[in-house]
Amino acid sequence: MYQGKNFSERAGIFINLLLPVLVYQVISYSSGMIGTFMAGHYSSTDLAGVSMGVNIWNPIMYTLNAIVLALIPIVSQLIGKNKEEDIPTVVRQFLYIAVIISIILVIGLNTLATPIVDRLGMDSSIAEITKKYLFYESFGVLSIFLYVVLRSFIDSLGLTKLSMIMMIISVPINVFFTYSFIFGKFGMPELGGAGNAIAVSVTYTVLFFIALFLTLKHPKINKYKIFERERVKFKYWKEIFKLGIPIALATALETVVFSTLSLMVSRFDTTVIASHQAALNFSGFLYTLPVSVANAATIIIAYHVGAKDFKMAKYYTVLSVILGMCSSSIAGIIVLLFDKKIPYLYSNDSGVINLTAHLLLFAIGFAICDSFASALAGVLRGYKKVVPICVVMFVGYYLVGIPCAYYFVFKMGIGIEGLWIGWIIGLAVYALGVLFYYLYMRRGIKKKINLAN
């Protein structure tokens, strides 16, 4: 499994695993973009309101989701260690944890969303849309978390094509309900941009049932008998949270900094907010390339680390970084070729279109730094070295990125461009930190191998 005699064979293995992950990520993010497009064409106010809702929702959801994503390296290493008999119990514990997290999040959204939004000082019309968006998101929380557990389990078995197929099936469902709830079509209520949140909830509910069907019926998955009854076993929770909490913390650091920087512009006018969010949304789409490389790297590296084949893990690390940098080149070419056309996806307002086109140029620097850092972070997750990721991310984002952005925007008066410049500087520091830690870790591994020999 995941072996390769030379570079070309290893590249073929990696790409065979990567492509379904990439298609999944692109479609998944594109589904969110569709809702943003439709909200923008409904009105600029709805685009701004939904974007603010996303900036509050994403840090919370992605952070808690990251805990259950720890399933991938744990299961992949168990397979590498030939301890597959432990896999069913581990997955069941993740399902229990997902239910508990979902309950807490639903209660939190329905009690804290309104006071949080009120404290941001947004325009009242934008704030009202944001509140509705967060309320509607709570409808699908349980489905989202249970689906993520099952999908992560499927991916950890190397069956990434199944995840891709599920996401492809979800596209027409998402488009139909997004259009229906935003514009009030096909008998649905006209909810404006906030209707996108209901569409997301419905879509993930369907995805959960598809994943459930595959888990029960697919011969390579149902042999694990995941849904046999078993009590909660807290002894497994120690490893789950030991790995899951740092991954969640790293995710929180990443998503919160993006949202913090975006919320800095919440006091600007609607045109600036909408333009920034449009450019940020498309940058997120470009990010699906390196994040797919990182996810594939985690699966392969974790397997070889579990098998103690560190030499092969090193080969795949180099391959991951190469593919990550290739992805940044692709992202830069896309922006340069379509810089003047991309903004029309989000709005018909000339002010929003012109400013979005300008901000998209900063996305090139964003992509270069992020691609390199993401690839190595995926490798480190495969080694279960997640705490160092948190440390260097905190330094890069919070001790460098946010202060630089604040200084450029509010002290030097550069405006929205200053926010993006500070952001890129923080990303560059993070990328260098991840690289230095990986090199340090590799030296330690070499010493252990030499002593063993």
ROVEX-250064 format. One record per residue (C-alpha): residue in three letters; z, y, x. Coordinates in nm, 3 decimals, always signed. Layout:
N
> ALA|Z|Y|X
...
//
This chain:
453
> MET|+0.000|+0.000|+0.000
> TYR|-0.109|+0.341|+0.142
> GLN|-0.213|+0.183|+0.475
> GLY|-0.510|+0.302|+0.680
> LYS|-0.648|+0.196|+1.017
> ASN|-0.808|+0.530|+1.105
> PHE|-0.829|+0.890|+0.990
> SER|-1.118|+0.833|+0.747
> GLU|-0.943|+0.541|+0.576
> ARG|-0.618|+0.734|+0.545
> ALA|-0.807|+1.035|+0.412
> GLY|-0.973|+0.814|+0.150
> ILE|-0.637|+0.670|+0.042
> PHE|-0.479|+1.014|+0.023
> ILE|-0.767|+1.170|-0.169
> ASN|-0.778|+0.873|-0.410
> LEU|-0.414|+0.945|-0.493
> LEU|-0.458|+1.322|-0.480
> LEU|-0.756|+1.370|-0.713
> PRO|-0.583|+1.248|-1.032
> VAL|-0.277|+1.458|-0.940
> LEU|-0.503|+1.760|-0.886
> VAL|-0.687|+1.711|-1.215
> TYR|-0.350|+1.674|-1.388
> GLN|-0.212|+1.994|-1.234
> VAL|-0.527|+2.196|-1.300
> ILE|-0.545|+2.088|-1.664
> SER|-0.171|+2.134|-1.712
> TYR|-0.176|+2.488|-1.578
> SER|-0.507|+2.567|-1.748
> SER|-0.348|+2.477|-2.080
> GLY|-0.088|+2.746|-2.016
> MET|-0.362|+2.988|-1.912
> ILE|-0.545|+2.926|-2.239
> GLY|-0.241|+3.049|-2.427
> THR|-0.224|+3.354|-2.201
> PHE|-0.595|+3.426|-2.256
> MET|-0.557|+3.405|-2.633
> ALA|-0.242|+3.618|-2.634
> GLY|-0.424|+3.882|-2.427
> HIS|-0.716|+3.889|-2.669
> TYR|-0.477|+3.913|-2.962
> SER|-0.331|+4.231|-2.807
> SER|-0.216|+4.370|-2.472
> THR|+0.134|+4.395|-2.617
> ASP|+0.135|+4.023|-2.696
> LEU|+0.012|+3.945|-2.345
> ALA|+0.299|+4.148|-2.197
> GLY|+0.555|+3.994|-2.436
> VAL|+0.446|+3.635|-2.371
> SER|+0.434|+3.701|-1.996
> MET|+0.791|+3.829|-1.999
> GLY|+0.894|+3.521|-2.198
> VAL|+0.727|+3.296|-1.942
> ASN|+0.910|+3.477|-1.661
> ILE|+1.241|+3.392|-1.826
> TRP|+1.150|+3.042|-1.947
> ASN|+0.977|+2.904|-1.636
> PRO|+1.268|+2.943|-1.391
> ILE|+1.501|+2.766|-1.633
> MET|+1.263|+2.488|-1.735
> TYR|+1.118|+2.418|-1.391
> THR|+1.461|+2.420|-1.229
> LEU|+1.608|+2.165|-1.468
> ASN|+1.285|+1.965|-1.466
> ALA|+1.310|+1.939|-1.087
> ILE|+1.625|+1.729|-1.120
> VAL|+1.432|+1.453|-1.299
> LEU|+1.139|+1.494|-1.058
> ALA|+1.370|+1.345|-0.793
> LEU|+1.270|+1.014|-0.951
> ILE|+0.943|+1.012|-0.753
> PRO|+1.080|+0.991|-0.395
> ILE|+1.364|+0.761|-0.504
> VAL|+1.133|+0.505|-0.669
> SER|+0.866|+0.534|-0.397
> GLN|+1.125|+0.462|-0.128
> LEU|+1.261|+0.167|-0.327
> ILE|+0.910|+0.022|-0.336
> GLY|+0.874|+0.078|+0.039
> LYS|+1.208|-0.099|+0.095
> ASN|+1.106|-0.392|-0.132
> LYS|+1.396|-0.319|-0.367
> GLU|+1.200|-0.299|-0.692
> GLU|+1.478|-0.475|-0.884
> ASP|+1.676|-0.148|-0.875
> ILE|+1.397|+0.058|-1.029
> PRO|+1.465|-0.009|-1.402
> THR|+1.829|+0.097|-1.378
> VAL|+1.739|+0.413|-1.185
> VAL|+1.478|+0.517|-1.443
> ARG|+1.720|+0.457|-1.731
> GLN|+1.978|+0.682|-1.567
> PHE|+1.714|+0.955|-1.535
> LEU|+1.640|+0.923|-1.907
> TYR|+2.009|+0.968|-1.992
> ILE|+2.028|+1.274|-1.767
> ALA|+1.713|+1.419|-1.928
> VAL|+1.871|+1.395|-2.276
> ILE|+2.189|+1.571|-2.160
> ILE|+1.994|+1.849|-1.989
> SER|+1.780|+1.898|-2.299
> ILE|+2.080|+1.942|-2.526
> ILE|+2.235|+2.200|-2.293
> LEU|+1.907|+2.392|-2.261
> VAL|+1.842|+2.406|-2.638
> ILE|+2.189|+2.543|-2.700
> GLY|+2.145|+2.796|-2.420
> LEU|+1.807|+2.919|-2.542
> ASN|+1.932|+2.974|-2.895
> THR|+2.246|+3.162|-2.794
> LEU|+2.159|+3.354|-2.476
> ALA|+1.789|+3.446|-2.506
> THR|+1.837|+3.754|-2.722
> PRO|+2.112|+3.922|-2.515
> ILE|+1.920|+3.851|-2.193
> VAL|+1.601|+4.012|-2.326
> ASP|+1.794|+4.311|-2.465
> ARG|+1.938|+4.383|-2.118
> LEU|+1.594|+4.409|-1.956
> GLY|+1.518|+4.743|-2.116
> MET|+1.165|+4.650|-2.226
> ASP|+0.966|+4.826|-2.495
> SER|+1.100|+4.705|-2.832
> SER|+0.766|+4.560|-2.947
> ILE|+0.728|+4.360|-2.624
> ALA|+1.091|+4.246|-2.640
> GLU|+1.050|+4.114|-2.996
> ILE|+0.757|+3.894|-2.893
> THR|+0.952|+3.768|-2.591
> LYS|+1.248|+3.666|-2.809
> LYS|+1.026|+3.476|-3.051
> TYR|+0.848|+3.302|-2.764
> LEU|+1.178|+3.175|-2.618
> PHE|+1.302|+3.060|-2.959
> TYR|+0.985|+2.860|-3.026
> GLU|+0.999|+2.701|-2.680
> SER|+1.331|+2.538|-2.770
> PHE|+1.154|+2.317|-3.025
> GLY|+0.992|+2.097|-2.760
> VAL|+1.258|+2.081|-2.489
> LEU|+1.360|+1.717|-2.544
> SER|+0.999|+1.598|-2.553
> ILE|+0.920|+1.786|-2.231
> PHE|+1.206|+1.635|-2.032
> LEU|+1.159|+1.277|-2.154
> TYR|+0.787|+1.304|-2.086
> VAL|+0.848|+1.433|-1.732
> VAL|+1.074|+1.133|-1.656
> LEU|+0.816|+0.882|-1.779
> ARG|+0.527|+1.060|-1.607
> SER|+0.720|+1.080|-1.279
> PHE|+0.794|+0.708|-1.301
> ILE|+0.425|+0.635|-1.357
> ASP|+0.326|+0.858|-1.062
> SER|+0.581|+0.695|-0.831
> LEU|+0.408|+0.361|-0.892
> GLY|+0.085|+0.515|-0.762
> LEU|-0.070|+0.518|-1.112
> THR|-0.157|+0.886|-1.099
> LYS|-0.482|+0.829|-1.291
> LEU|-0.276|+0.754|-1.603
> SER|-0.107|+1.095|-1.577
> MET|-0.449|+1.252|-1.542
> ILE|-0.581|+1.074|-1.852
> MET|-0.278|+1.181|-2.055
> MET|-0.329|+1.543|-1.959
> ILE|-0.700|+1.529|-2.041
> ILE|-0.613|+1.397|-2.388
> SER|-0.369|+1.685|-2.436
> VAL|-0.629|+1.959|-2.379
> PRO|-0.797|+1.961|-2.724
> ILE|-0.456|+1.925|-2.888
> ASN|-0.320|+2.226|-2.702
> VAL|-0.629|+2.441|-2.761
> PHE|-0.632|+2.363|-3.132
> PHE|-0.266|+2.444|-3.194
> THR|-0.263|+2.748|-2.963
> TYR|-0.558|+2.904|-3.146
> SER|-0.417|+2.808|-3.485
> PHE|-0.066|+2.948|-3.435
> ILE|-0.169|+3.266|-3.251
> PHE|-0.446|+3.372|-3.490
> GLY|-0.324|+3.199|-3.808
> LYS|-0.613|+2.955|-3.850
> PHE|-0.643|+2.617|-4.026
> GLY|-0.350|+2.687|-4.255
> MET|-0.105|+2.775|-3.976
> PRO|+0.104|+3.096|-3.984
> GLU|-0.025|+3.387|-3.772
> LEU|+0.246|+3.422|-3.507
> GLY|+0.059|+3.621|-3.243
> GLY|+0.123|+3.547|-2.876
> ALA|+0.457|+3.380|-2.949
> GLY|+0.268|+3.107|-3.136
> ASN|+0.166|+2.972|-2.795
> ALA|+0.521|+2.839|-2.750
> ILE|+0.498|+2.627|-3.065
> ALA|+0.164|+2.489|-2.947
> VAL|+0.325|+2.388|-2.616
> SER|+0.609|+2.213|-2.799
> VAL|+0.369|+2.015|-3.019
> THR|+0.149|+1.921|-2.723
> TYR|+0.436|+1.786|-2.515
> THR|+0.566|+1.588|-2.811
> VAL|+0.229|+1.414|-2.832
> LEU|+0.230|+1.359|-2.454
> PHE|+0.574|+1.199|-2.471
> PHE|+0.459|+0.944|-2.727
> ILE|+0.149|+0.862|-2.520
> ALA|+0.365|+0.810|-2.209
> LEU|+0.604|+0.597|-2.415
> PHE|+0.315|+0.379|-2.534
> LEU|+0.189|+0.331|-2.176
> THR|+0.538|+0.245|-2.051
> LEU|+0.570|-0.023|-2.315
> LYS|+0.218|-0.167|-2.298
> HIS|+0.066|-0.118|-1.950
> PRO|+0.105|-0.444|-1.748
> LYS|+0.195|-0.266|-1.422
> ILE|+0.464|-0.063|-1.596
> ASN|+0.613|-0.273|-1.875
> LYS|+0.720|-0.544|-1.625
> TYR|+1.010|-0.315|-1.534
> LYS|+1.148|-0.332|-1.891
> ILE|+1.264|+0.030|-1.880
> PHE|+1.381|+0.040|-2.242
> GLU|+1.614|-0.257|-2.231
> ARG|+1.965|-0.154|-2.326
> GLU|+2.192|-0.060|-2.038
> ARG|+2.502|+0.153|-2.019
> VAL|+2.535|+0.469|-1.817
> LYS|+2.603|+0.384|-1.450
> PHE|+2.748|+0.685|-1.277
> LYS|+2.728|+0.525|-0.931
> TYR|+2.352|+0.591|-0.944
> TRP|+2.404|+0.951|-1.049
> LYS|+2.544|+1.040|-0.706
> GLU|+2.211|+0.976|-0.531
> ILE|+2.015|+1.127|-0.820
> PHE|+2.203|+1.456|-0.806
> LYS|+2.233|+1.449|-0.427
> LEU|+1.854|+1.466|-0.415
> GLY|+1.783|+1.624|-0.754
> ILE|+2.012|+1.926|-0.726
> PRO|+1.865|+2.052|-0.395
> ILE|+1.513|+1.999|-0.536
> ALA|+1.619|+2.190|-0.846
> LEU|+1.774|+2.461|-0.630
> ALA|+1.454|+2.494|-0.427
> THR|+1.255|+2.515|-0.750
> ALA|+1.498|+2.774|-0.885
> LEU|+1.469|+2.982|-0.571
> GLU|+1.092|+2.973|-0.599
> THR|+1.052|+3.041|-0.970
> VAL|+1.335|+3.292|-0.992
> VAL|+1.192|+3.503|-0.711
> PHE|+0.855|+3.516|-0.884
> SER|+1.018|+3.613|-1.210
> THR|+1.250|+3.863|-1.040
> LEU|+0.958|+4.035|-0.875
> SER|+0.770|+4.036|-1.204
> LEU|+1.070|+4.169|-1.395
> MET|+1.078|+4.458|-1.147
> VAL|+0.769|+4.587|-1.323
> SER|+0.916|+4.548|-1.672
> ARG|+0.981|+4.923|-1.682
> PHE|+0.620|+5.009|-1.597
> ASP|+0.367|+5.076|-1.874
> THR|+0.193|+4.800|-2.068
> THR|-0.126|+4.820|-1.858
> VAL|+0.059|+4.756|-1.530
> ILE|+0.267|+4.474|-1.680
> ALA|-0.035|+4.305|-1.837
> SER|-0.245|+4.342|-1.519
> HIS|+0.027|+4.209|-1.294
> GLN|+0.089|+3.912|-1.521
> ALA|-0.282|+3.836|-1.545
> ALA|-0.319|+3.838|-1.165
> LEU|-0.001|+3.633|-1.129
> ASN|-0.118|+3.385|-1.392
> PHE|-0.447|+3.325|-1.211
> SER|-0.266|+3.298|-0.877
> GLY|-0.058|+3.024|-1.037
> PHE|-0.380|+2.846|-1.129
> LEU|-0.488|+2.858|-0.763
> TYR|-0.146|+2.721|-0.669
> THR|-0.230|+2.394|-0.846
> LEU|-0.437|+2.300|-0.539
> PRO|-0.156|+2.304|-0.278
> VAL|+0.109|+2.177|-0.520
> SER|-0.110|+1.873|-0.591
> VAL|-0.138|+1.806|-0.218
> ALA|+0.242|+1.838|-0.192
> ASN|+0.305|+1.595|-0.479
> ALA|+0.068|+1.336|-0.335
> ALA|+0.228|+1.379|+0.007
> THR|+0.575|+1.313|-0.138
> ILE|+0.464|+0.982|-0.290
> ILE|+0.293|+0.853|+0.027
> ILE|+0.548|+0.984|+0.278
> ALA|+0.842|+0.847|+0.075
> TYR|+0.681|+0.502|+0.069
> HIS|+0.634|+0.492|+0.447
> VAL|+0.979|+0.638|+0.517
> GLY|+1.127|+0.367|+0.295
> ALA|+0.935|+0.109|+0.498
> LYS|+1.050|+0.284|+0.822
> ASP|+0.688|+0.331|+0.926
> PHE|+0.738|+0.679|+1.072
> LYS|+0.413|+0.668|+1.269
> MET|+0.210|+0.632|+0.950
> ALA|+0.424|+0.901|+0.785
> LYS|+0.328|+1.136|+1.069
> TYR|-0.043|+1.063|+1.020
> TYR|-0.018|+1.148|+0.650
> THR|+0.180|+1.463|+0.730
> VAL|-0.105|+1.596|+0.943
> LEU|-0.352|+1.502|+0.671
> SER|-0.139|+1.681|+0.408
> VAL|-0.133|+2.004|+0.607
> ILE|-0.509|+1.991|+0.668
> LEU|-0.581|+1.941|+0.299
> GLY|-0.330|+2.212|+0.210
> MET|-0.507|+2.465|+0.428
> CYS|-0.844|+2.357|+0.289
> SER|-0.708|+2.431|-0.057
> SER|-0.617|+2.785|+0.048
> SER|-0.972|+2.838|+0.175
> ILE|-1.108|+2.723|-0.160
> ALA|-0.870|+2.959|-0.341
> GLY|-0.980|+3.253|-0.127
> ILE|-1.350|+3.183|-0.189
> ILE|-1.292|+3.163|-0.566
> VAL|-1.120|+3.503|-0.568
> LEU|-1.383|+3.670|-0.351
> LEU|-1.672|+3.536|-0.559
> PHE|-1.529|+3.604|-0.905
> ASP|-1.288|+3.893|-0.847
> LYS|-1.470|+4.122|-1.093
> LYS|-1.516|+3.856|-1.361
> ILE|-1.176|+3.683|-1.374
> PRO|-0.994|+3.976|-1.545
> TYR|-1.219|+3.946|-1.851
> LEU|-1.050|+3.612|-1.925
> TYR|-0.729|+3.799|-1.998
> SER|-0.825|+4.123|-2.168
> ASN|-1.099|+4.355|-2.291
> ASP|-0.897|+4.663|-2.193
> SER|-1.077|+4.846|-1.909
> GLY|-0.751|+4.959|-1.746
> VAL|-0.615|+4.605|-1.739
> ILE|-0.947|+4.468|-1.609
> ASN|-0.972|+4.712|-1.317
> LEU|-0.612|+4.680|-1.203
> THR|-0.616|+4.299|-1.234
> ALA|-0.930|+4.279|-1.016
> HIS|-0.754|+4.488|-0.751
> LEU|-0.435|+4.279|-0.755
> LEU|-0.628|+3.952|-0.731
> LEU|-0.727|+4.038|-0.375
> PHE|-0.362|+3.998|-0.276
> ALA|-0.376|+3.643|-0.412
> ILE|-0.574|+3.539|-0.102
> GLY|-0.280|+3.610|+0.131
> PHE|-0.051|+3.449|-0.124
> ALA|-0.265|+3.130|-0.122
> ILE|-0.280|+3.100|+0.258
> CYS|+0.097|+3.115|+0.307
> ASP|+0.179|+2.906|+0.003
> SER|-0.067|+2.625|+0.082
> PHE|+0.081|+2.564|+0.427
> ALA|+0.442|+2.584|+0.308
> SER|+0.386|+2.364|+0.001
> ALA|+0.221|+2.084|+0.198
> LEU|+0.510|+2.060|+0.445
> ALA|+0.769|+2.095|+0.167
> GLY|+0.607|+1.795|-0.006
> VAL|+0.637|+1.600|+0.319
> LEU|+1.005|+1.691|+0.357
> ARG|+1.076|+1.577|+0.000
> GLY|+0.928|+1.241|+0.097
> TYR|+1.189|+1.223|+0.376
> LYS|+1.452|+1.334|+0.120
> LYS|+1.512|+1.642|+0.335
> VAL|+1.543|+1.893|+0.055
> VAL|+1.842|+2.106|+0.158
> PRO|+1.655|+2.264|+0.453
> ILE|+1.377|+2.363|+0.212
> CYS|+1.636|+2.555|+0.008
> VAL|+1.773|+2.730|+0.316
> VAL|+1.440|+2.854|+0.455
> MET|+1.320|+2.944|+0.107
> PHE|+1.631|+3.152|+0.045
> VAL|+1.582|+3.336|+0.374
> GLY|+1.211|+3.398|+0.318
> TYR|+1.226|+3.494|-0.048
> TYR|+1.564|+3.657|-0.096
> LEU|+1.656|+3.802|+0.243
> VAL|+1.303|+3.916|+0.325
> GLY|+1.064|+3.906|+0.027
> ILE|+1.263|+4.074|-0.250
> PRO|+1.412|+4.350|-0.026
> CYS|+1.065|+4.428|+0.112
> ALA|+0.915|+4.438|-0.237
> TYR|+1.195|+4.662|-0.366
> TYR|+1.158|+4.896|-0.070
> PHE|+0.779|+4.922|-0.103
> VAL|+0.785|+4.968|-0.483
> PHE|+1.084|+5.194|-0.540
> LYS|+1.152|+5.364|-0.206
> MET|+0.805|+5.416|-0.063
> GLY|+0.647|+5.454|-0.407
> ILE|+0.355|+5.222|-0.326
> GLY|+0.367|+5.082|-0.678
> ILE|+0.267|+4.737|-0.794
> GLU|+0.075|+4.671|-0.472
> GLY|+0.402|+4.699|-0.279
> LEU|+0.546|+4.415|-0.482
> TRP|+0.263|+4.183|-0.380
> ILE|+0.286|+4.287|-0.013
> GLY|+0.660|+4.211|-0.006
> TRP|+0.593|+3.882|-0.179
> ILE|+0.340|+3.774|+0.085
> ILE|+0.574|+3.870|+0.369
> GLY|+0.849|+3.653|+0.218
> LEU|+0.609|+3.361|+0.177
> ALA|+0.502|+3.388|+0.542
> VAL|+0.865|+3.371|+0.660
> TYR|+0.925|+3.068|+0.436
> ALA|+0.615|+2.890|+0.571
> LEU|+0.726|+2.943|+0.931
> GLY|+1.077|+2.821|+0.849
> VAL|+0.948|+2.497|+0.695
> LEU|+0.726|+2.437|+0.999
> PHE|+1.009|+2.490|+1.249
> TYR|+1.241|+2.255|+1.059
> TYR|+0.977|+1.981|+1.037
> LEU|+0.917|+2.000|+1.413
> TYR|+1.293|+1.984|+1.473
> MET|+1.325|+1.682|+1.242
> ARG|+1.037|+1.501|+1.414
> ARG|+1.211|+1.540|+1.751
> GLY|+1.519|+1.369|+1.606
> ILE|+1.311|+1.083|+1.468
> LYS|+1.140|+1.031|+1.805
> LYS|+1.477|+1.007|+1.980
> LYS|+1.600|+0.743|+1.733
> ILE|+1.281|+0.537|+1.780
> ASN|+1.308|+0.559|+2.159
> LEU|+1.674|+0.452|+2.153
> ALA|+1.590|+0.159|+1.924
> ASN|+1.322|+0.044|+2.168
//
